[in-house]
């Protein structure tokens, strides 16, 4: 076998090995996603027990906690005090069940009459960039009683990790056997020219 033929053969089987590795990576990702399903299921289950204002803030809370970026664009619902101080609208500030128009948008909350008499107002701030970490901490402390989304689905994470490890173990043995067949075929193809593949050998048997 000349060097040129050897090089072409090695290159061809090298690409084949890359394809095998890519499929193995996709399989690993699929197993991980399937194994961690108990976490979002637990979070969705707990979501049904949240208060109306907690449900209102929940999409923003999830985004700020799991975003890989330092900041994001949000519209923040705030209460304006009598002296033009602002804070995030929380359980003590709003009442569910009625809609009030804030900056042209319908919000499923109103202020109590006593708060309105004190000069407080409900505002939906224009879309602006907010620091994800800072906004997340405000929501955690003022809306969710110090619990993160991970804390809410904590038991689901434990179950998910165990399930993922079991799936890894079940699929790992089969994947190693399959990979061994591929490696044997690749090595044989490079150093010994054309030889029957494992599938062809099985077929002839």
Backbone as ProteinMPNN parsed JSONL, in Angstrom:
{"seq_chain_A": "XXXXXXXXXXXXXXXXXXXXXXXXXXXXXXXXXXXXXXXXXXXXXXXXXXXXXXXXXXXXXXXXXXXXXXXXXXXXXXXXXXXXXXXXXXXXXXXXXXXXXXXXXXXXXXXXXXXXXXXXXXXXXXXXXXXXXXXXXXXXXXXXXXXXXXXXXXXXXXXXXXXXXXXXXXXXXXXXXXXXXXXXXXXXXXXXXXXXXXXXXXXXX", "coords_chain_A": {"N_chain_A": [[0.854, -1.196, 0.0], [0.73, 2.104, -1.024], [1.915, 5.352, 0.147], [0.128, 7.387, -0.576], [-2.335, 6.067, -1.028], [-2.699, 5.029, 1.5], [-2.971, 7.41, 2.96], [-5.345, 8.535, 1.879], [-7.125, 6.549, 2.59], [-6.946, 6.638, 5.381], [-7.881, 9.219, 5.802], [-10.533, 9.034, 4.87], [-11.663, 7.153, 6.647], [-11.219, 8.547, 8.938], [-13.034, 10.692, 8.783], [-15.309, 9.17, 8.977], [-15.085, 8.291, 11.604], [-15.393, 10.713, 12.932], [-18.074, 11.258, 12.366], [-19.265, 9.195, 13.794], [-18.543, 9.959, 16.394], [-19.958, 12.347, 16.568], [-22.607, 11.44, 16.46], [-22.62, 9.985, 18.824], [-22.337, 12.043, 20.675], [-24.76, 13.455, 20.283], [-26.525, 11.474, 21.107], [-25.8, 11.313, 23.81], [-26.573, 13.879, 24.66], [-29.34, 13.727, 24.247], [-30.037, 11.691, 26.042], [-29.375, 12.937, 28.456], [-31.174, 15.129, 28.487], [-33.612, 13.763, 28.538], [-33.342, 12.396, 30.942], [-33.332, 14.464, 32.816], [-35.894, 15.432, 32.873], [-37.652, 15.23, 35.146], [-37.105, 17.568, 36.636], [-38.154, 20.038, 35.279], [-40.812, 19.145, 35.302], [-41.425, 19.01, 38.034], [-41.12, 21.722, 38.7], [-43.195, 22.879, 37.169], [-45.327, 21.664, 38.425], [-45.192, 22.817, 40.982], [-45.653, 25.409, 40.24], [-48.4, 25.721, 39.932], [-49.224, 26.165, 42.493], [-48.428, 28.665, 43.185], [-48.848, 32.142, 44.093], [-51.012, 34.645, 42.525], [-49.459, 36.993, 41.85], [-46.904, 35.937, 41.99], [-47.011, 34.083, 39.912], [-47.279, 35.867, 37.812], [-44.765, 37.116, 37.744], [-43.136, 34.954, 37.192], [-42.14, 34.023, 34.534], [-40.218, 36.031, 34.001], [-38.584, 35.66, 36.205], [-37.532, 33.071, 35.794], [-36.107, 33.545, 33.425], [-34.158, 35.45, 34.244], [-32.721, 33.934, 36.075], [-31.626, 31.741, 34.668], [-30.426, 32.775, 32.425], [-27.628, 33.201, 30.274], [-26.506, 35.572, 29.838], [-25.36, 38.808, 30.959], [-27.204, 40.836, 31.204], [-30.636, 41.762, 30.372], [-33.599, 42.585, 28.444], [-36.449, 43.958, 29.833], [-39.87, 44.545, 30.899], [-40.816, 46.096, 33.699], [-42.976, 45.773, 36.414], [-43.934, 48.159, 38.659], [-44.436, 49.882, 41.8], [-45.219, 53.179, 42.448], [-44.328, 55.358, 44.937], [-45.628, 57.876, 47.227], [-43.704, 59.822, 47.331], [-42.316, 59.643, 45.002], [-40.699, 57.376, 44.976], [-39.671, 54.1, 43.95], [-40.606, 50.661, 43.734], [-40.553, 47.079, 43.237], [-43.605, 45.586, 42.296], [-45.296, 43.726, 44.634], [-46.72, 40.999, 46.649], [-47.846, 42.38, 48.836], [-48.615, 44.743, 47.766], [-50.448, 44.695, 45.645], [-53.69, 43.686, 44.381], [-55.319, 40.851, 43.163], [-57.595, 39.95, 40.458], [-58.95, 42.064, 39.219], [-58.642, 44.311, 36.433], [-56.325, 46.806, 35.584], [-55.462, 49.623, 33.653], [-52.251, 50.179, 32.611], [-50.023, 52.257, 31.294], [-51.17, 51.791, 28.794], [-51.411, 49.049, 28.732], [-53.034, 46.048, 29.792], [-53.194, 45.0, 33.068], [-53.333, 42.346, 35.376], [-53.918, 43.225, 38.012], [-54.682, 45.429, 40.754], [-54.2, 48.374, 42.742], [-54.762, 48.644, 46.263], [-57.494, 50.498, 47.743], [-56.696, 52.032, 49.892], [-53.961, 52.327, 49.395], [-54.045, 53.798, 47.032], [-55.22, 56.133, 47.99], [-53.142, 57.042, 49.511], [-51.547, 58.079, 47.641], [-50.116, 56.399, 45.998], [-49.121, 54.719, 42.957], [-49.572, 52.438, 40.229], [-47.223, 51.241, 37.963], [-46.119, 50.234, 34.741], [-43.065, 49.872, 33.665], [-41.301, 51.208, 30.791], [-39.845, 49.136, 28.189], [-36.642, 48.181, 29.014], [-33.094, 47.754, 29.483], [-31.995, 45.517, 31.942], [-30.001, 44.495, 34.723], [-29.423, 41.123, 35.016], [-28.695, 39.594, 37.293], [-29.152, 41.384, 39.43], [-31.907, 41.989, 39.176], [-32.93, 39.427, 39.486], [-32.253, 38.868, 42.16], [-33.842, 40.768, 43.481], [-36.431, 39.821, 42.867], [-36.287, 37.262, 43.982], [-35.996, 37.824, 46.75], [-38.144, 39.553, 47.36], [-40.452, 38.554, 46.186], [-40.471, 35.724, 46.016], [-39.846, 34.676, 48.499], [-37.148, 34.133, 49.129], [-36.538, 31.817, 47.714], [-35.06, 30.169, 44.981], [-35.552, 29.292, 41.472], [-34.357, 26.84, 41.097], [-34.415, 25.915, 43.727], [-37.143, 25.585, 44.029], [-37.668, 23.456, 42.32], [-36.127, 21.475, 43.467], [-36.289, 18.754, 44.466], [-36.915, 17.475, 42.121], [-34.557, 17.75, 40.689], [-32.811, 16.015, 42.039], [-34.015, 13.507, 41.55], [-33.85, 13.538, 38.778], [-31.06, 13.506, 38.284], [-30.343, 10.959, 39.278], [-31.89, 9.338, 37.573], [-30.749, 10.006, 35.118], [-28.133, 9.001, 35.41], [-28.698, 6.279, 35.571], [-29.71, 5.831, 32.996], [-27.423, 6.484, 31.53], [-25.795, 4.333, 32.314], [-27.224, 2.129, 31.285], [-27.216, 2.638, 28.535], [-24.555, 2.958, 28.053], [-22.994, 0.555, 27.91], [-23.945, -0.713, 25.583], [-23.266, 1.278, 23.709], [-20.466, 1.306, 23.888], [-19.834, -1.236, 22.894], [-20.786, -0.992, 20.265], [-19.152, 1.096, 19.379], [-16.687, -0.176, 19.512], [-16.884, -2.062, 17.41], [-16.942, -0.286, 15.237], [-14.402, 0.916, 15.482], [-12.71, -1.284, 15.048], [-13.338, -1.879, 12.368], [-12.472, 0.48, 11.147], [-9.686, 0.507, 11.685], [-8.917, -1.883, 10.415], [-9.631, -1.2, 7.813], [-7.823, 0.833, 7.223], [-5.224, -0.283, 7.425], [-5.289, -2.711, 6.094], [-6.51, -2.619, 3.652], [-9.434, -3.215, 1.677], [-11.746, -4.899, 3.578], [-14.207, -7.227, 4.696], [-16.944, -5.749, 6.375], [-18.187, -5.608, 9.797], [-20.932, -5.898, 9.703], [-21.26, -7.166, 7.242], [-19.963, -9.557, 7.743], [-21.603, -10.699, 9.679], [-23.882, -10.971, 8.144], [-23.095, -12.864, 6.248], [-22.813, -15.07, 7.895]], "CA_chain_A": [[0.0, 0.0, 0.0], [1.532, 3.317, -1.094], [1.57, 6.37, 1.141], [-1.053, 8.114, -1.042], [-3.513, 5.25, -0.773], [-2.844, 4.974, 2.956], [-3.458, 8.715, 3.427], [-6.748, 8.657, 1.494], [-7.893, 5.606, 3.402], [-6.992, 7.166, 6.749], [-8.742, 10.406, 5.79], [-11.916, 8.584, 4.723], [-12.111, 6.543, 7.895], [-11.204, 9.601, 9.956], [-14.339, 11.356, 8.689], [-16.303, 8.232, 9.501], [-14.961, 8.321, 13.064], [-15.982, 11.986, 13.369], [-19.532, 11.092, 12.309], [-19.625, 8.337, 14.927], [-18.415, 10.77, 17.603], [-21.068, 13.307, 16.573], [-23.817, 10.694, 16.84], [-22.504, 9.65, 20.245], [-22.608, 13.284, 21.415], [-26.201, 13.706, 20.211], [-27.166, 10.477, 21.965], [-25.54, 11.722, 25.189], [-27.412, 15.04, 24.94], [-30.727, 13.271, 24.322], [-30.192, 10.954, 27.3], [-29.344, 13.911, 29.545], [-32.432, 15.874, 28.473], [-34.677, 12.856, 28.972], [-33.149, 12.075, 32.354], [-33.584, 15.622, 33.668], [-37.296, 15.854, 32.763], [-38.325, 15.433, 36.438], [-36.924, 18.934, 37.148], [-39.221, 20.94, 34.812], [-42.122, 18.632, 35.724], [-41.594, 19.435, 39.422], [-41.312, 23.174, 38.698], [-44.544, 23.143, 36.668], [-46.253, 21.235, 39.463], [-45.164, 23.838, 42.035], [-46.173, 26.658, 39.67], [-49.85, 25.781, 40.161], [-49.467, 26.571, 43.884], [-47.938, 30.024, 43.392], [-49.862, 33.198, 44.148], [-51.145, 35.329, 41.22], [-48.336, 37.884, 41.559], [-45.744, 35.082, 41.735], [-47.174, 33.565, 38.548], [-47.037, 36.988, 36.881], [-43.335, 37.369, 37.655], [-42.369, 33.724, 37.013], [-41.325, 33.984, 33.306], [-39.057, 36.904, 34.18], [-37.723, 35.031, 37.214], [-36.822, 31.971, 35.131], [-35.159, 34.112, 32.461], [-33.025, 36.074, 34.932], [-31.922, 32.924, 36.778], [-30.926, 30.807, 33.789], [-29.812, 33.455, 31.292], [-26.163, 33.2, 30.253], [-26.079, 36.952, 29.607], [-25.308, 39.648, 32.155], [-28.391, 41.684, 31.268], [-31.714, 41.459, 29.432], [-34.591, 43.657, 28.292], [-37.673, 43.595, 30.55], [-40.82, 45.559, 31.345], [-40.936, 45.818, 35.121], [-44.158, 46.337, 37.072], [-43.486, 48.776, 39.905], [-45.33, 50.781, 42.524], [-44.622, 54.487, 42.703], [-44.767, 55.894, 46.212], [-46.067, 59.277, 47.267], [-42.534, 60.685, 47.184], [-41.684, 59.231, 43.744], [-39.796, 56.239, 45.122], [-40.206, 52.97, 43.193], [-40.229, 49.304, 44.131], [-41.238, 46.031, 42.475], [-44.942, 45.258, 42.803], [-45.299, 42.428, 45.293], [-47.992, 40.543, 47.236], [-48.417, 43.359, 49.766], [-48.935, 45.982, 47.055], [-51.491, 44.577, 44.622], [-54.792, 42.756, 44.58], [-55.697, 40.226, 41.889], [-59.023, 39.821, 40.153], [-59.422, 43.164, 38.393], [-57.636, 44.782, 35.497], [-56.117, 48.251, 35.514], [-54.637, 49.965, 32.502], [-50.983, 50.803, 32.959], [-49.269, 52.573, 30.077], [-51.813, 51.183, 27.642], [-51.44, 47.585, 28.85], [-53.919, 45.529, 30.839], [-52.472, 44.278, 34.111], [-54.347, 41.656, 36.191], [-53.807, 43.641, 39.415], [-54.98, 46.818, 41.099], [-53.776, 48.779, 44.077], [-55.868, 48.784, 47.218], [-57.982, 51.869, 47.846], [-55.872, 52.748, 50.868], [-52.71, 52.694, 48.732], [-54.347, 54.877, 46.098], [-55.449, 57.339, 48.786], [-51.839, 57.498, 49.978], [-50.838, 58.661, 46.506], [-49.338, 55.4, 45.272], [-49.602, 54.393, 41.607], [-49.006, 51.234, 39.614], [-46.603, 51.579, 36.687], [-45.374, 49.233, 33.966], [-41.987, 50.649, 33.079], [-40.987, 50.885, 29.387], [-38.806, 48.11, 28.002], [-35.278, 48.68, 29.208], [-32.13, 46.718, 29.853], [-31.82, 45.345, 33.378], [-28.995, 43.517, 35.131], [-30.127, 39.886, 35.358], [-28.415, 39.203, 38.666], [-29.794, 42.31, 40.355], [-33.353, 41.791, 39.097], [-33.215, 38.101, 40.066], [-32.181, 38.976, 43.616], [-35.036, 41.494, 43.926], [-37.568, 38.906, 42.778], [-36.103, 36.175, 44.966], [-36.183, 38.302, 48.122], [-39.397, 40.268, 47.575], [-41.61, 37.851, 45.613], [-40.428, 34.267, 46.173], [-39.454, 34.301, 49.868], [-35.78, 33.623, 49.181], [-36.377, 30.573, 46.963], [-34.751, 30.252, 43.559], [-36.257, 28.295, 40.658], [-33.715, 25.566, 41.414], [-34.939, 25.474, 45.018], [-38.531, 25.165, 43.825], [-37.657, 22.129, 41.689], [-34.97, 20.771, 44.032], [-36.485, 17.3, 44.51], [-36.883, 17.007, 40.732], [-33.161, 17.661, 40.269], [-32.261, 14.779, 42.6], [-34.563, 12.372, 40.788], [-33.33, 13.625, 37.419], [-29.662, 13.071, 38.268], [-30.331, 9.501, 39.43], [-32.425, 8.742, 36.347], [-29.759, 10.214, 34.062], [-27.036, 8.057, 35.633], [-29.188, 4.946, 35.2], [-29.768, 5.792, 31.528], [-26.034, 6.4, 31.065], [-25.301, 2.974, 32.534], [-27.896, 1.212, 30.367], [-26.818, 2.899, 27.148], [-23.106, 2.983, 27.93], [-22.462, -0.747, 27.498], [-24.269, -0.899, 24.169], [-22.502, 2.243, 22.916], [-19.078, 0.867, 23.849], [-19.75, -2.383, 21.984], [-20.942, -0.471, 18.912], [-17.955, 1.86, 19.05], [-15.608, -1.138, 19.294], [-17.04, -2.567, 16.05], [-16.533, 0.762, 14.308], [-12.953, 1.09, 15.542], [-12.096, -2.438, 14.394], [-13.513, -1.708, 10.926], [-11.631, 1.586, 10.697], [-8.284, 0.067, 11.719], [-8.74, -2.867, 9.347], [-9.701, -0.533, 6.52], [-6.626, 1.634, 6.99], [-3.987, -1.064, 7.322], [-5.396, -3.968, 5.34], [-7.304, -2.454, 2.457], [-10.847, -3.515, 1.81], [-12.11, -6.143, 4.253], [-15.637, -7.223, 5.004], [-17.324, -5.069, 7.609], [-18.832, -6.466, 10.792], [-22.296, -6.184, 9.224], [-21.168, -8.143, 6.163], [-19.602, -10.84, 8.341], [-22.804, -11.219, 10.313], [-24.811, -11.339, 7.068], [-22.632, -14.125, 5.644], [-23.049, -16.14, 8.85]], "C_chain_A": [[0.89, 1.246, 0.0], [1.056, 4.319, -0.065], [0.304, 7.106, 0.737], [-2.337, 7.355, -0.75], [-3.782, 5.179, 0.73], [-3.447, 6.272, 3.493], [-4.934, 8.88, 3.105], [-7.632, 7.747, 2.347], [-8.044, 6.114, 4.826], [-7.924, 8.363, 6.834], [-10.214, 10.011, 5.72], [-12.451, 8.005, 6.029], [-12.072, 7.528, 9.066], [-12.521, 10.362, 9.974], [-15.445, 10.455, 9.243], [-16.288, 8.226, 11.027], [-15.569, 9.602, 13.639], [-17.502, 11.896, 13.382], [-20.015, 10.234, 13.482], [-19.585, 9.132, 16.228], [-19.566, 11.77, 17.715], [-22.377, 12.636, 16.977], [-23.8, 10.334, 18.32], [-22.805, 10.866, 21.113], [-24.097, 13.597, 21.427], [-26.974, 12.732, 21.093], [-27.004, 10.861, 23.434], [-26.429, 12.903, 25.583], [-28.873, 14.636, 25.102], [-30.996, 12.533, 25.626], [-30.25, 11.919, 28.48], [-30.659, 14.686, 29.633], [-33.584, 15.014, 28.973], [-34.577, 12.575, 30.469], [-33.501, 13.22, 33.283], [-35.014, 16.144, 33.552], [-38.007, 16.018, 34.108], [-38.189, 16.857, 36.988], [-37.989, 19.892, 36.616], [-40.617, 20.471, 35.199], [-42.423, 19.069, 37.154], [-41.858, 20.938, 39.496], [-42.716, 23.534, 38.231], [-45.599, 22.738, 37.693], [-46.34, 22.274, 40.576], [-45.745, 25.16, 41.542], [-47.669, 26.813, 39.947], [-50.192, 26.246, 41.571], [-48.996, 27.995, 44.174], [-49.094, 31.006, 43.455], [-49.944, 33.895, 42.788], [-49.96, 36.23, 40.88], [-47.059, 37.091, 41.312], [-45.811, 34.47, 40.34], [-46.874, 34.646, 37.509], [-45.534, 37.189, 36.662], [-42.538, 36.146, 37.206], [-41.579, 33.657, 35.702], [-40.073, 34.849, 33.405], [-38.06, 36.282, 35.155], [-36.898, 33.907, 36.603], [-35.757, 32.515, 34.188], [-33.944, 34.714, 33.146], [-32.135, 35.041, 35.62], [-31.083, 32.08, 35.833], [-30.279, 31.462, 32.572], [-28.293, 33.411, 31.401], [-25.614, 34.603, 30.035], [-26.14, 37.754, 30.898], [-26.57, 40.488, 32.312], [-29.412, 41.25, 30.231], [-32.694, 42.619, 29.409], [-35.912, 43.192, 28.904], [-38.577, 44.821, 30.714], [-41.163, 45.214, 32.788], [-42.153, 46.539, 35.699], [-43.741, 46.862, 38.447], [-44.617, 49.588, 40.529], [-44.573, 52.084, 42.77], [-45.198, 55.053, 43.996], [-45.135, 57.365, 46.121], [-44.921, 60.247, 47.041], [-41.677, 60.268, 45.992], [-40.564, 58.203, 43.948], [-40.469, 55.029, 44.459], [-39.744, 51.652, 43.81], [-41.061, 48.296, 43.332], [-42.58, 45.704, 43.119], [-44.947, 43.837, 43.352], [-46.645, 42.094, 45.905], [-48.65, 41.582, 48.14], [-48.92, 44.621, 49.061], [-50.163, 45.888, 46.154], [-52.547, 43.555, 45.028], [-55.177, 42.166, 43.227], [-57.197, 40.303, 41.653], [-59.592, 40.919, 39.298], [-58.279, 43.64, 37.506], [-57.536, 46.299, 35.57], [-55.198, 48.53, 34.337], [-53.403, 50.717, 32.969], [-50.197, 51.014, 31.674], [-49.841, 51.858, 28.852], [-51.896, 49.678, 27.677], [-52.369, 47.172, 29.984], [-53.118, 44.658, 31.796], [-53.505, 43.628, 35.035], [-54.255, 41.977, 37.686], [-54.24, 45.089, 39.561], [-54.399, 47.114, 42.47], [-54.988, 48.838, 44.997], [-56.278, 50.255, 47.296], [-57.149, 52.679, 48.826], [-54.546, 53.19, 50.254], [-52.928, 53.842, 47.749], [-54.558, 56.192, 46.847], [-54.147, 57.908, 49.332], [-50.996, 58.083, 48.852], [-49.973, 57.693, 45.729], [-49.964, 55.122, 43.912], [-48.877, 53.145, 41.09], [-48.483, 51.604, 38.228], [-45.962, 50.338, 36.06], [-44.306, 50.0, 33.209], [-41.765, 50.266, 31.616], [-39.903, 49.807, 29.311], [-37.426, 48.737, 28.141], [-34.386, 47.547, 29.68], [-31.92, 46.724, 31.36], [-30.716, 44.318, 33.636], [-29.703, 42.257, 35.627], [-29.914, 39.486, 36.816], [-29.132, 40.074, 39.68], [-31.307, 42.113, 40.37], [-33.749, 40.452, 39.705], [-33.212, 38.162, 41.587], [-33.39, 39.719, 44.182], [-36.251, 40.576, 43.937], [-37.474, 37.794, 43.813], [-36.472, 36.64, 46.372], [-37.571, 38.882, 48.369], [-40.636, 39.517, 47.095], [-41.632, 36.366, 45.99], [-39.844, 33.803, 47.508], [-38.08, 33.64, 49.941], [-35.532, 32.34, 48.415], [-36.067, 30.853, 45.497], [-35.593, 29.237, 42.792], [-35.672, 26.913, 40.923], [-34.21, 25.015, 42.748], [-36.359, 24.939, 44.878], [-38.587, 23.752, 43.235], [-36.562, 21.228, 42.228], [-35.134, 19.254, 44.029], [-36.457, 16.707, 43.104], [-35.47, 16.87, 40.213], [-32.537, 16.36, 40.771], [-32.726, 13.554, 41.844], [-33.982, 12.347, 39.385], [-31.897, 13.141, 37.307], [-29.573, 11.549, 38.372], [-30.811, 8.808, 38.159], [-31.434, 8.86, 35.199], [-28.608, 9.225, 34.2], [-27.442, 6.636, 35.263], [-29.232, 4.801, 33.683], [-28.37, 5.727, 30.926], [-25.511, 4.974, 31.174], [-25.911, 1.991, 31.535], [-27.409, 1.378, 28.932], [-25.307, 2.81, 26.952], [-22.519, 1.686, 27.412], [-22.713, -0.977, 26.01], [-23.464, 0.028, 23.272], [-21.045, 1.828, 22.798], [-18.887, -0.302, 22.89], [-19.83, -1.911, 20.529], [-19.707, 0.296, 18.473], [-16.775, 0.93, 18.777], [-15.67, -1.721, 17.882], [-16.563, -1.539, 15.028], [-15.02, 0.923, 14.291], [-12.224, -0.06, 14.859], [-12.181, -2.305, 12.878], [-12.603, -0.622, 10.387], [-10.168, 1.168, 10.635], [-8.002, -0.932, 10.61], [-8.726, -2.197, 7.988], [-8.455, 0.253, 6.194], [-5.42, 0.762, 6.671], [-4.085, -2.309, 6.448], [-6.256, -3.833, 4.106], [-8.746, -2.793, 2.723], [-11.052, -4.88, 2.451], [-13.601, -6.09, 4.553], [-15.905, -6.55, 6.337], [-17.993, -6.055, 8.557], [-20.233, -6.851, 10.334], [-22.265, -7.227, 8.139], [-20.828, -9.526, 6.71], [-20.81, -11.492, 8.962], [-23.786, -11.721, 9.256], [-24.417, -12.68, 6.451], [-22.844, -15.304, 6.576], [-24.502, -16.545, 8.844]], "O_chain_A": [[1.705, 1.431, 0.904], [-0.021, 4.189, 0.516], [-0.52, 7.424, 1.594], [-3.315, 7.936, -0.279], [-4.926, 5.257, 1.177], [-4.317, 6.249, 4.364], [-5.705, 9.317, 3.96], [-8.728, 8.123, 2.764], [-9.123, 6.036, 5.412], [-8.666, 8.515, 7.804], [-11.047, 10.581, 6.424], [-13.558, 8.332, 6.458], [-12.791, 7.368, 10.053], [-13.066, 10.647, 11.041], [-16.385, 10.92, 9.887], [-17.338, 8.164, 11.666], [-16.185, 9.578, 14.705], [-18.148, 12.397, 14.302], [-21.05, 10.52, 14.084], [-20.476, 9.004, 17.067], [-20.086, 12.016, 18.803], [-23.16, 13.197, 17.744], [-24.832, 10.373, 18.99], [-23.445, 10.748, 22.158], [-24.644, 13.965, 22.467], [-27.95, 13.107, 21.743], [-27.949, 10.752, 24.215], [-26.971, 12.94, 26.688], [-29.566, 15.139, 25.986], [-32.044, 12.716, 26.247], [-31.061, 11.752, 29.391], [-31.197, 14.878, 30.724], [-34.429, 15.478, 29.738], [-35.585, 12.521, 31.174], [-33.923, 12.989, 34.416], [-35.315, 17.209, 34.091], [-38.89, 16.869, 34.218], [-39.061, 17.313, 37.727], [-38.683, 20.516, 37.419], [-41.512, 21.292, 35.404], [-43.551, 19.457, 37.458], [-42.714, 21.383, 40.26], [-43.363, 24.396, 38.825], [-46.637, 23.388, 37.815], [-47.43, 22.578, 41.061], [-46.269, 25.942, 42.335], [-48.146, 27.926, 40.171], [-51.318, 26.674, 41.827], [-49.151, 28.479, 45.295], [-50.18, 30.741, 42.939], [-49.032, 33.749, 41.974], [-49.5, 36.232, 39.738], [-46.215, 37.51, 40.519], [-44.791, 34.351, 39.662], [-46.289, 34.37, 36.462], [-45.088, 37.406, 35.536], [-41.363, 36.284, 36.868], [-40.415, 33.259, 35.744], [-38.999, 34.454, 32.951], [-36.848, 36.365, 34.957], [-35.699, 33.801, 36.863], [-34.636, 32.008, 34.154], [-32.818, 34.519, 32.69], [-30.927, 35.246, 35.737], [-29.947, 31.735, 36.158], [-29.648, 30.776, 31.768], [-27.737, 33.566, 32.489], [-24.4, 34.807, 30.044], [-26.886, 37.415, 31.816], [-26.961, 40.817, 33.432], [-29.106, 40.472, 29.328], [-32.629, 43.52, 30.246], [-36.432, 42.141, 28.528], [-38.122, 45.964, 30.675], [-41.734, 44.158, 33.062], [-42.338, 47.74, 35.504], [-43.257, 46.108, 39.291], [-45.605, 49.929, 39.879], [-43.435, 52.081, 43.24], [-46.412, 55.207, 44.128], [-44.977, 58.005, 45.081], [-45.143, 61.376, 46.605], [-40.47, 60.506, 45.969], [-39.6, 58.167, 43.182], [-41.697, 54.948, 44.414], [-38.636, 51.549, 44.338], [-42.132, 48.623, 42.82], [-42.677, 45.564, 44.338], [-44.645, 42.877, 42.643], [-47.614, 42.825, 45.704], [-49.877, 41.657, 48.205], [-49.571, 45.465, 49.678], [-50.843, 46.888, 45.925], [-52.329, 42.696, 45.883], [-55.343, 42.901, 42.253], [-57.964, 40.676, 42.541], [-60.645, 40.724, 38.691], [-57.106, 43.401, 37.793], [-58.552, 46.992, 35.613], [-54.271, 47.767, 34.062], [-53.496, 51.751, 33.631], [-49.759, 50.053, 31.042], [-49.101, 51.384, 27.99], [-52.406, 49.074, 26.733], [-52.476, 47.857, 31.001], [-52.453, 43.706, 31.386], [-54.461, 44.289, 35.44], [-54.485, 41.107, 38.526], [-54.173, 45.872, 38.614], [-54.141, 46.204, 43.258], [-56.111, 49.058, 44.543], [-55.498, 51.145, 46.956], [-56.92, 53.87, 48.619], [-54.056, 54.281, 50.543], [-52.1, 54.746, 47.646], [-54.122, 57.246, 46.386], [-54.048, 59.108, 49.589], [-49.871, 58.529, 49.076], [-49.177, 58.111, 44.888], [-51.173, 55.267, 43.73], [-47.742, 52.851, 41.466], [-49.197, 52.201, 37.422], [-45.354, 49.514, 36.743], [-44.598, 50.692, 32.234], [-42.013, 49.121, 31.236], [-39.145, 49.604, 30.26], [-37.098, 49.708, 27.458], [-34.849, 46.532, 30.2], [-31.699, 47.768, 31.974], [-30.529, 43.387, 32.853], [-30.499, 42.324, 36.564], [-30.859, 39.082, 37.494], [-29.661, 39.574, 40.673], [-31.922, 42.072, 41.435], [-34.784, 40.349, 40.364], [-34.078, 37.571, 42.233], [-33.907, 39.351, 45.237], [-37.011, 40.557, 44.905], [-38.468, 37.432, 44.443], [-37.174, 35.938, 47.1], [-38.123, 38.726, 49.458], [-41.746, 39.804, 47.542], [-42.699, 35.813, 46.255], [-39.398, 32.662, 47.629], [-37.87, 32.706, 50.716], [-34.42, 31.814, 48.455], [-36.727, 31.67, 44.855], [-36.274, 28.411, 43.4], [-36.405, 25.925, 40.97], [-34.404, 23.808, 42.895], [-36.732, 23.962, 45.527], [-39.446, 22.951, 43.605], [-36.111, 20.317, 41.534], [-34.215, 18.537, 43.631], [-36.025, 15.57, 42.916], [-35.189, 15.992, 39.398], [-31.823, 15.681, 40.032], [-31.933, 12.666, 41.532], [-33.659, 11.283, 38.857], [-31.546, 12.447, 36.352], [-28.811, 10.92, 37.638], [-30.222, 7.821, 37.719], [-31.287, 7.935, 34.4], [-28.154, 8.666, 33.201], [-26.645, 5.877, 34.712], [-28.838, 3.767, 33.144], [-28.14, 5.019, 29.945], [-24.867, 4.465, 30.256], [-25.215, 1.127, 31.001], [-27.215, 0.401, 28.209], [-24.829, 2.614, 25.834], [-21.633, 1.71, 26.559], [-21.815, -1.382, 25.272], [-23.024, -0.376, 22.196], [-20.444, 1.976, 21.734], [-17.898, -0.357, 22.159], [-19.062, -2.354, 19.675], [-19.262, 0.167, 17.332], [-15.953, 1.214, 17.907], [-14.639, -1.863, 17.224], [-15.865, -1.879, 14.073], [-14.416, 1.052, 13.226], [-11.23, 0.16, 14.167], [-11.21, -2.586, 12.175], [-12.027, -0.765, 9.309], [-9.484, 1.441, 9.649], [-6.973, -0.847, 9.938], [-7.935, -2.553, 7.115], [-8.059, 0.342, 5.032], [-4.676, 1.053, 5.735], [-3.063, -2.899, 6.099], [-6.697, -4.843, 3.556], [-9.229, -2.675, 3.849], [-10.588, -5.895, 1.931], [-14.18, -5.008, 4.651], [-15.179, -6.759, 7.309], [-18.322, -7.18, 8.18], [-20.675, -7.98, 10.545], [-23.138, -8.094, 8.093], [-21.327, -10.538, 6.219], [-21.03, -12.692, 8.8], [-24.436, -12.751, 9.434], [-25.269, -13.521, 6.165], [-23.035, -16.428, 6.111], [-24.897, -17.44, 9.59]]}, "name": "protein", "num_of_chains": 1, "seq": "XXXXXXXXXXXXXXXXXXXXXXXXXXXXXXXXXXXXXXXXXXXXXXXXXXXXXXXXXXXXXXXXXXXXXXXXXXXXXXXXXXXXXXXXXXXXXXXXXXXXXXXXXXXXXXXXXXXXXXXXXXXXXXXXXXXXXXXXXXXXXXXXXXXXXXXXXXXXXXXXXXXXXXXXXXXXXXXXXXXXXXXXXXXXXXXXXXXXXXXXXXXXX"}
